[in-house]
């Protein structure tokens, strides 16, 4: 029975790892890709405008 207790942790980790990979692959692209891309573009545009705006009251 020691072999069962030795094999359980790697098997459990492998199952969770496979589930993680499947989830990552399924969430790439698809219907939400355009929304995610738009959100990233908006955030980058906002950050760029803040970085380029002149400082008020600067000397």
N, C-alpha and C positions, 0 to 999 in steps of 0.2 A: 504494500500500500504506500510505501514511501515514494515510489515512482509517480503515483497519482498526485501527491502533494508537491512533487518537484515539477510536474508538467502543468499544473493549473495556472500559476502566474504568467508564464509565457503565452499560453493559449488565450487567456483573458486579455492580455495586452495586444496580442495579434488581432483578436476580434475587434477591439476598440479602435486599433490603428486602421484596419480595413474599413470600418464604419466612418472614420474621419476622412479617409481618402475618398470614399464614395460620396460623402456629403460635399466635400470641396469640389469634386468634379461636377456634381449635379448643379451646384450653385454658380458655376462659371457660365457666363453668357445668358442666353434665354431672355425672357420678357423683362427681367429687372436690369439687364445690362445697360439699357439706354438711361434708365433712371439713375443708376449708380454713376455712370459716366457724366451725366448732367450735374449731379451733386458734386462730384470731384472738380469738374470744370468751374462751377460756381464758387467753390471754396478757393480754388487757385486764383480765380479772377479777383475775388475779394482780398486775398492776401497780397496779390500784386498791386492792387490799387492802394492799399494801406501803406505798402512799402514805398510806393512812388509819390504819395501825396506830400506836398511841402509842409514842413513843420511850422505851426502857428507861433508867432512871437520869437522866432529864431533870429540870431544875429549873424 
